[in-house]
Amino acid sequence: MEQKTSLFIVPTPIGNLADITLRALDILKSSDLILAEDTRTSGFLLKHYSISKPLQSFHNFNEHKVVNHYIERMEKGEVMALVSDAGTPGISDPGFLIIRACLQAGLKVECLPGPTAFVPALVKSGLPCDRFVFEGFLPVKKGRQTLLTALAQEERTMIFYESPYRLVKTLEQFKTYFGAERKASVSRELTKMFEETFTGTLEEVLTHFQAKEVKGEIVMVVAGRED
């Protein structure tokens, strides 16, 4: 007899609410409990699709405290769905801890395919996407310079997430460590009304974003080193 799935990892839209699969909606409707990074954000999505299911917080600040409680409930037969604010849980979002705990407890985990912000940013950047490395958010302080020094030698295309408040500073550091002529692409507000992608050298990208107020979620794509 095939083991029943206890935890579904459900990707949610990164901006446009239409970017959700029919299967994701079915799982959300049939789960006993939905674990959400932010219940307000996920509540808006569920309301949009007329889904009424128990919703509880599961985020970086409480996951260590509550994960065993949810494991025990799943061991008793409950089926749960995990969602983040946007995109696929576990990709720079909560998810790893409970997935690992489920597997250690012998519970079946299933991850649905769906939105992840770095994929459209990478594909539309025009930079090589046959080999790439995802770095997510850089360390804010400790280890940042060491990592940038190492990444200056990386030959694969590099992908980063960044906040709008640190974008210019990070581009300035990229220019210093990678060189002003290194190709790069910055996408923001992907799938939303004010979506923007700017591609050029790091010098050109930096100049572009220095001249404007930047808002929204940001994905940075930087070319690897060429010999």
C-alpha positions as CSV (number, residue, x, y, z in Angstrom):
1,M,0.0,0.0,0.0
2,E,1.4,3.4,-1.0
3,Q,2.2,5.7,1.8
4,K,0.0,8.8,2.1
5,T,1.6,12.2,1.7
6,S,1.7,14.0,5.0
7,L,3.3,17.4,3.9
8,F,2.7,19.1,0.6
9,I,5.1,21.9,-0.4
10,V,2.9,24.3,-2.3
11,P,4.5,27.1,-4.4
12,T,2.4,30.3,-4.6
13,P,2.4,33.2,-7.0
14,I,5.3,35.7,-6.8
15,G,3.1,38.5,-7.8
16,N,0.3,37.8,-10.3
17,L,-2.3,35.7,-8.4
18,A,-3.2,33.9,-11.7
19,D,0.2,32.1,-11.6
20,I,-1.0,29.2,-9.4
21,T,-1.6,25.7,-10.6
22,L,-4.9,23.9,-10.5
23,R,-3.3,21.1,-8.5
24,A,-1.9,23.6,-5.9
25,L,-5.5,24.9,-5.4
26,D,-6.8,21.4,-5.0
27,I,-4.1,20.6,-2.4
28,L,-4.8,23.8,-0.4
29,K,-8.6,23.0,-0.5
30,S,-8.1,19.4,0.7
31,S,-5.4,19.9,3.4
32,D,-6.3,19.8,7.1
33,L,-4.0,22.7,7.9
34,I,-2.0,25.3,5.9
35,L,1.3,26.5,7.4
36,A,2.1,30.0,6.2
37,E,5.1,32.2,6.5
38,D,2.7,35.2,6.9
39,T,-0.9,34.4,7.5
40,R,-2.0,37.8,6.3
41,T,-0.3,37.4,2.9
42,S,-1.5,33.8,2.5
43,G,-4.9,34.7,3.8
44,F,-5.3,37.2,1.0
45,L,-4.5,34.5,-1.6
46,L,-6.8,31.9,0.0
47,K,-9.7,34.5,0.1
48,H,-9.1,35.3,-3.5
49,Y,-9.7,31.6,-4.4
50,S,-12.5,31.1,-1.8
51,I,-10.4,28.6,0.2
52,S,-11.4,28.3,3.8
53,K,-9.0,26.2,5.8
54,P,-7.2,26.5,9.1
55,L,-4.1,28.7,8.7
56,Q,-1.2,28.9,11.2
57,S,2.1,30.8,11.2
58,F,5.3,28.9,10.3
59,H,8.3,31.2,9.8
60,N,12.0,31.7,10.6
61,F,11.3,33.0,14.1
62,N,9.1,30.2,15.4
63,E,9.8,27.1,13.3
64,H,12.3,25.5,15.8
65,K,9.7,25.8,18.6
66,V,6.7,24.4,16.7
67,V,8.1,21.9,14.2
68,N,7.8,18.9,16.6
69,H,4.2,19.8,17.3
70,Y,3.3,19.6,13.6
71,I,5.3,16.4,13.2
72,E,3.2,14.7,15.9
73,R,0.0,15.9,14.3
74,M,1.0,14.5,10.9
75,E,2.0,11.2,12.5
76,K,-1.6,11.0,13.7
77,G,-2.9,11.4,10.2
78,E,-3.3,15.1,9.5
79,V,-2.3,16.4,6.1
80,M,-0.6,19.8,5.9
81,A,0.4,22.2,3.2
82,L,3.3,24.6,3.5
83,V,3.3,27.9,1.7
84,S,5.6,30.9,1.8
85,D,4.8,34.6,1.1
86,A,5.6,34.0,-2.6
87,G,7.3,31.3,-4.6
88,T,8.5,27.9,-3.5
89,P,9.0,27.3,0.2
90,G,12.6,26.4,1.1
91,I,14.1,28.7,-1.5
92,S,15.3,31.6,0.7
93,D,12.1,31.0,2.7
94,P,11.1,28.7,5.6
95,G,10.7,25.0,4.7
96,F,14.0,23.1,5.1
97,L,13.5,22.4,8.9
98,I,10.1,20.8,8.7
99,I,10.9,18.9,5.5
100,R,14.0,17.4,7.1
101,A,12.0,16.6,10.3
102,C,9.2,14.9,8.2
103,L,11.8,12.7,6.4
104,Q,13.5,11.8,9.6
105,A,10.1,10.7,11.1
106,G,9.4,8.6,8.0
107,L,6.6,10.9,6.8
108,K,6.1,11.4,3.0
109,V,6.8,14.8,1.6
110,E,5.7,16.0,-1.8
111,C,6.7,19.2,-3.5
112,L,4.5,20.7,-6.3
113,P,6.2,22.5,-9.2
114,G,5.5,26.1,-9.4
115,P,6.7,29.7,-9.2
116,T,10.3,30.6,-8.1
117,A,11.4,34.2,-8.7
118,F,14.9,33.4,-9.9
119,V,13.9,31.3,-12.8
120,P,12.2,34.0,-15.0
121,A,14.9,36.5,-13.9
122,L,17.6,34.1,-15.1
123,V,15.9,33.1,-18.3
124,K,15.1,36.7,-19.4
125,S,18.5,38.1,-18.4
126,G,20.1,36.8,-21.6
127,L,23.0,35.4,-19.6
128,P,24.0,31.7,-19.9
129,C,21.5,29.6,-17.9
130,D,22.9,26.1,-18.8
131,R,25.1,26.3,-15.6
132,F,24.3,28.6,-12.8
133,V,24.7,29.0,-9.0
134,F,22.0,30.3,-6.7
135,E,23.4,32.4,-3.7
136,G,20.1,33.8,-2.4
137,F,20.6,36.7,0.0
138,L,24.2,37.6,0.7
139,P,25.3,37.8,4.4
140,V,24.6,41.4,5.5
141,K,27.9,41.7,7.5
142,K,29.9,38.7,8.7
143,G,31.4,36.7,5.8
144,R,30.1,39.1,3.0
145,Q,33.6,40.2,1.8
146,T,35.0,36.7,2.0
147,L,32.1,35.3,-0.1
148,L,32.3,38.1,-2.7
149,T,36.1,37.5,-3.0
150,A,35.4,33.8,-3.7
151,L,32.5,34.5,-6.1
152,A,34.8,36.8,-8.2
153,Q,36.3,33.6,-9.5
154,E,33.0,31.8,-10.2
155,E,32.6,30.9,-13.8
156,R,28.9,30.0,-13.7
157,T,26.1,32.6,-13.9
158,M,25.3,33.8,-10.4
159,I,21.9,34.6,-9.0
160,F,21.2,36.7,-5.9
161,Y,18.1,38.0,-4.0
162,E,18.3,41.5,-2.6
163,S,16.1,44.1,-0.8
164,P,15.5,47.4,-2.6
165,Y,17.1,49.2,0.3
166,R,20.5,47.5,-0.3
167,L,20.4,47.2,-4.1
168,V,22.7,50.1,-4.9
169,K,25.2,49.2,-2.2
170,T,25.3,45.6,-3.4
171,L,25.8,46.7,-7.0
172,E,28.6,49.0,-5.9
173,Q,30.3,46.0,-4.2
174,F,29.7,43.8,-7.3
175,K,31.4,46.5,-9.4
176,T,34.4,46.5,-7.0
177,Y,34.8,42.7,-6.7
178,F,33.6,41.6,-10.2
179,G,34.7,44.5,-12.3
180,A,32.7,47.3,-13.9
181,E,32.4,45.6,-17.3
182,R,30.9,42.3,-15.9
183,K,27.5,41.7,-17.5
184,A,24.5,41.7,-15.1
185,S,20.7,41.9,-15.1
186,V,18.4,43.1,-12.3
187,S,14.7,42.2,-12.3
188,R,12.2,43.6,-9.9
189,E,8.4,43.3,-9.4
190,L,8.3,40.2,-11.5
191,T,4.9,39.3,-12.9
192,K,3.4,42.6,-11.4
193,M,2.2,45.7,-13.1
194,F,5.5,47.6,-12.7
195,E,7.8,44.7,-13.6
196,E,11.2,45.9,-14.8
197,T,14.4,44.2,-16.0
198,F,17.5,46.2,-16.8
199,T,20.5,44.4,-18.4
200,G,24.0,45.8,-19.1
201,T,27.4,46.0,-17.5
202,L,27.6,46.4,-13.8
203,E,28.6,50.0,-14.4
204,E,25.4,50.6,-16.5
205,V,23.1,48.7,-14.1
206,L,24.5,50.7,-11.1
207,T,24.0,54.0,-12.9
208,H,20.4,53.1,-13.8
209,F,19.4,52.2,-10.3
210,Q,21.2,55.1,-8.7
211,A,19.0,57.4,-10.6
212,K,15.7,56.1,-9.3
213,E,13.7,55.1,-6.3
214,V,13.7,51.3,-6.2
215,K,10.8,49.3,-4.8
216,G,9.7,45.6,-4.9
217,E,11.3,42.2,-4.7
218,I,14.6,42.0,-6.6
219,V,16.6,39.3,-8.4
220,M,20.1,40.0,-9.5
221,V,21.8,37.9,-12.2
222,V,25.5,38.3,-12.8
223,A,27.7,36.7,-15.4
224,G,30.4,34.3,-14.4
225,R,34.1,35.1,-14.8
226,E,35.5,34.6,-18.3
227,D,39.0,33.6,-18.9
